Amino acid sequence: MRLTHSLVVASMALALGCSSSTSAGGSATPGPNQVFMQNLAFNPVTRTVAVGTTVTWVNQDGVGHTVTYDSGPGSSFNSGTLGGQGTFAVTFGTAGTVQYHCSIHGSPGSGMHGTIVVTP
């Protein structure tokens, strides 16, 4: 019985360790089409994706953030304030470089800001 309990606990720990999400303020690595908002920064700061890809931002912090368009091809976007574990997604249909920032903790090109490079 004790061995079974240990195996169940070990299996649960392994499954949790393989997940790409984590609690607020955690250090998990974002998936290939994700950008995490963590430690008052976008992670990664620059994400490269192909045309037609949907990028999802996930707030890993315990404070509100926005994803606010600055410049680049395609339509502008603004997530509004996202609370902890809040998500926002944009599909990028045009090649080019898109700049964005958190309107609470940054501004275009400074503070909490990021870049999406969209390749053909």
Wavefront OBJ file of the C-alpha trace (Angstrom):
o trace
v 0.000 0.000 0.000
v 2.788 2.413 0.896
v 4.551 1.720 -2.436
v 1.334 2.425 -4.374
v 0.888 5.761 -2.568
v 4.505 6.714 -3.330
v 4.077 5.844 -7.007
v 0.909 7.942 -7.251
v 2.611 10.926 -5.618
v 5.681 10.530 -7.866
v 3.474 10.283 -10.977
v 1.584 13.433 -9.998
v 4.836 15.323 -9.390
v 6.192 14.213 -12.768
v 3.010 15.266 -14.560
v 3.028 18.672 -12.879
v 6.701 19.141 -13.655
v 6.059 18.662 -17.380
v 3.399 21.353 -17.570
v 4.190 24.646 -19.312
v 2.043 26.668 -16.926
v 2.697 27.647 -13.359
v 1.319 29.757 -10.549
v 1.632 33.533 -10.479
v 5.247 34.683 -10.370
v 6.494 31.249 -11.442
v 9.352 30.512 -13.774
v 7.830 28.102 -16.310
v 8.888 28.442 -19.915
v 6.257 29.690 -22.370
v 5.217 27.398 -25.214
v 6.280 28.168 -28.814
v 3.308 30.492 -29.471
v 3.021 31.995 -25.988
v 4.371 35.090 -24.282
v 4.271 35.161 -20.483
v 3.862 38.340 -18.483
v 6.047 37.601 -15.476
v 8.198 39.631 -13.123
v 6.915 42.833 -14.785
v 8.331 41.805 -18.176
v 7.261 39.958 -21.316
v 8.926 36.538 -21.659
v 10.286 36.247 -24.270
v 10.786 39.908 -25.141
v 10.922 38.948 -28.838
v 8.881 36.063 -30.287
v 9.199 34.986 -33.945
v 6.211 33.269 -35.584
v 4.975 32.474 -39.102
v 2.113 34.341 -40.782
v -1.212 32.891 -39.618
v 0.043 32.016 -36.134
v -1.987 32.891 -33.055
v 0.120 34.167 -30.161
v -1.333 33.917 -26.646
v -0.155 36.132 -23.796
v -0.583 34.713 -20.267
v -0.343 36.870 -17.155
v 1.832 34.940 -14.676
v 2.091 37.904 -12.288
v -0.235 38.789 -9.427
v -0.788 42.294 -10.851
v -2.718 43.522 -13.881
v -1.052 43.956 -17.280
v -2.116 44.955 -20.789
v -0.958 43.944 -24.248
v -1.159 47.182 -26.219
v -0.204 47.587 -29.897
v 2.433 50.214 -30.764
v 3.342 49.740 -34.432
v 3.683 47.277 -37.266
v 1.603 45.597 -39.947
v -1.933 44.396 -39.359
v -4.643 45.695 -37.070
v -4.017 47.362 -33.754
v -4.970 45.512 -30.559
v -5.452 46.182 -26.861
v -6.190 43.453 -24.340
v -7.527 45.720 -21.618
v -6.289 44.888 -18.113
v -5.581 41.175 -17.627
v -5.560 39.888 -14.051
v -3.467 36.967 -12.802
v -3.684 33.986 -15.200
v -5.632 36.159 -17.673
v -4.998 35.459 -21.349
v -5.181 37.408 -24.604
v -4.626 36.113 -28.148
v -3.880 37.713 -31.516
v -3.574 35.996 -34.906
v -0.891 37.619 -37.064
v -1.853 37.613 -40.764
v 0.814 39.917 -42.229
v 4.602 39.550 -42.244
v 6.592 42.234 -40.442
v 7.616 43.413 -36.993
v 4.949 44.311 -34.432
v 5.864 46.324 -31.346
v 3.687 46.314 -28.201
v 3.831 47.264 -24.512
v 1.991 47.045 -21.186
v 0.259 50.408 -20.758
v 0.463 50.029 -16.946
v 4.182 49.173 -16.623
v 5.745 50.434 -19.833
v 5.477 52.583 -22.919
v 6.446 52.115 -26.571
v 10.071 50.938 -26.543
v 10.680 51.158 -22.790
v 9.714 49.472 -19.547
v 7.512 46.427 -20.124
v 7.489 46.125 -23.919
v 7.937 43.422 -26.540
v 8.189 42.481 -30.203
v 6.519 39.899 -32.433
v 8.434 39.163 -35.641
v 6.061 37.642 -38.205
v 7.801 35.745 -41.023
v 6.246 34.892 -44.412
l 1 2 3 4 5 6 7 8 9 10 11 12 13 14 15 16 17 18 19 20 21 22 23 24 25 26 27 28 29 30 31 32 33 34 35 36 37 38 39 40 41 42 43 44 45 46 47 48 49 50 51 52 53 54 55 56 57 58 59 60 61 62 63 64 65 66 67 68 69 70 71 72 73 74 75 76 77 78 79 80 81 82 83 84 85 86 87 88 89 90 91 92 93 94 95 96 97 98 99 100 101 102 103 104 105 106 107 108 109 110 111 112 113 114 115 116 117 118 119 120
